[in-house]
Amino acid sequence: MADHQGRGAAVDAALRCYLDASKRAIAVIGIAMLVLMVAVDSLEIVGRGLFNRSFNWVQEVAILAAMWVYFLAYGLVAKDEEYIRVDFFASRLGPRAQAAVGIVARLLTIAFHVVLFWFAIETYAFLGLFTTPVLDWPESLFVLPLMLGAVDIAITETILLYWHLCGRAPARVPHVLPEAD
C-alpha cells in the first residue's frame, strides 16, 4: 500500500512539474510575443504619424505574434481552470451527477483539442507549401501556436482528468471577488 502511494505521489509530482514548467514557459512566450506585437505596431504608428512612412512587414509580424498570444493564453486558462462556466443546470444536480458532468466536460475538451491538433497538423503541412508575401516566411508558422496550444491543453486536461478520477483533484482556489465564481 505504501509503495502504491509513493508511486502515486511521484506521478503527481511529475505531472505538477509539467503543469508548472509549461505554465511558466507559456507565460514567458506569451508576454514576449505581446511585447513584440505592441512594439511593431507602435513602430508602425510612429512611422506613419511622424514620418509618413509605413513598414510593409509589420502586419505579418504582428499577426504571427498575436497568434502566439491568443493560443498560448488559452493554455493558461486551462491550467488555472478559469474557463467561463455556465453551470445553471449542473449546479442543481447532486454531487455524483455534478462529478459525472465534470468528467464528460473534460473528455469533450480533450477530444476537441485532439481533433484540433489533428487538423492543425494537416493545415501546417499544407501551408508549408506557401510563404508570406513580404518576409517570405513559411505560412505554416501561423498554425504552429495553434498546434502547440492544442497539445498542451489536451495534456493539461488529461492530467486534471486523471487527478479527478483518482480523487486527488486539487481544490479550486476561489477568486478574490466572490461574484467571479
N, C-alpha and C positions, 0 to 999 in steps of 0.2 A: 504494500500500500504506500509506504513512504517513497519507494523508488518511482512509483507511478506519479505521485505528487511532485517529486523532484523533476521528473521529465516534463510534467505539465508546466511547472514554474520556469524551466529552461526554455520551453517552446514559447511561453508567454513573453519572456524577456526578449527572445529573438524577434518576435512579432512586434513588440513595443519598440524595439530598436529600429526596425524597418519604418514603423509609423513616424517615429521621432526624426530619424535621419531624412526621410523623404519629405516630411513637413518643412524641415529647415531648408533643404535644397530647393523645394518649390517656392518657398518664401523668398529666398535669395534671388533665384532666377526671375521670379515674377516681379520683384521690386526693381531688379536691374533692367528688365525689359520695359517696365513702366517709366523709369528714368530715361531710358533711351528714346522711348516714344515721345515723351514730353520735350526732350532736348531737340530732337529733329523737327518736331512740329514748331517749337519755339524758334529754331533757326529759320524755318520757312516763313514764319510770321515776321520776324525781324528783317529777313531778306526782302520780302515783298513790301513791308511798310516803310523801311528806311532807304532801301537801295533799288526798289522797283526791280528786284531780281528774284527769280524763282529757281529752286533746285529740283530738277526732274526726278531725282532718286528718292526724295523724301517720302512720297506716298508708299512706295514699295517697302521701305524700311519700317515706316510707322505701322503699316498693316501687318507685317510679319511680327513686329513686337507686340501689337495688340492681340494677335492670335495666341502668343505665349501667355500673355496676361490673362486672357479670358479662360483658356482651357486649363491653365495651372491653378488659377484661383478657385476653380470649381473643385479641384483636388483638396484644397484647404477646407472648403465647406464640408466635404465628405469626411475628412479626418476629424473634424470637430463636431460632426453630426449636427450641423447647423442648417440642414435642409429646411425649406419652407414646408411646414406641415399643416395639412388640413385634416384634423382628427375629430371633426364633429361626430362622425359616425363611430369611429373606433373608440373614442373616449366613453361611449355609452355601453361598450361591451364589457364583459367580465375579464379578469386578469388573464385567463388562459386564451380567450379569444383575441385579446389585445396582443398577446405574445405570438399567436399564430399569424395575425395580420402583419406584425413586425417582421416575421420570418419571410412571409410571402413578399413583402415590400423589398426586403434585402435581396431575395432571389431574383425578383424582377429587375432591380437595379443592376445586379451583377450581369444578368442576361443582356440587358440593354447595352451595357458598356462592352461586353464581349462582342456583340454584334457590331457596335460602333467601331471597335478596334478592327474587326474583320474588314468592314467597308473602308476604313482609313488605310489599311494595307493595300487594298485594291486601288484606291484613289491615289495613294502615294506612288505606286508603281506606274500608273497611267500618267500622272502629272510629271513624273521624272523624264518624260519624253520632251517636255517643253521647258523653256526658260522665260524669265521675266523680261519685259521689253527694254528696260533701262539698265539694270545691273547685270543682266544675263545670268541670274541665279536660277537654280532649278526650282520650278514651281512646286515641286514636292515639299519644299521647305515649309510651305504654308500649312501642310497637313501634319507635319511632324509633331507639333504640340498637341493636336487632337489625338493622335495615335498614342503618345506617351501619357497624356492625361487619362485616356480611356483605360489603359492598362493599370495605371496607378489607382484609379478609383475602383476598378474591378478587384484588385488585390486588397485594397483597404476594406472594401465591403465584405470580401471573403473572410478577412481576419475578424472583422466585427461580428459576422455571422457565426464563425467558429466559436468566439467567446460567448456569444448569446446562447448557442446550443449547448455549450459546456457549463453554462451557469456562471460564467466568470466575466460577464459583460461589465465594463467599467460604468460606474454611476454617471449619469449626465450631470454636468455642473450647471446649476441654474444661472440664468442671466442676472446681471446686476439689476436690471429693471424687470420686475416680476411680470409686467404686461408683455414682455418679449417672449415669454414661454407659452 
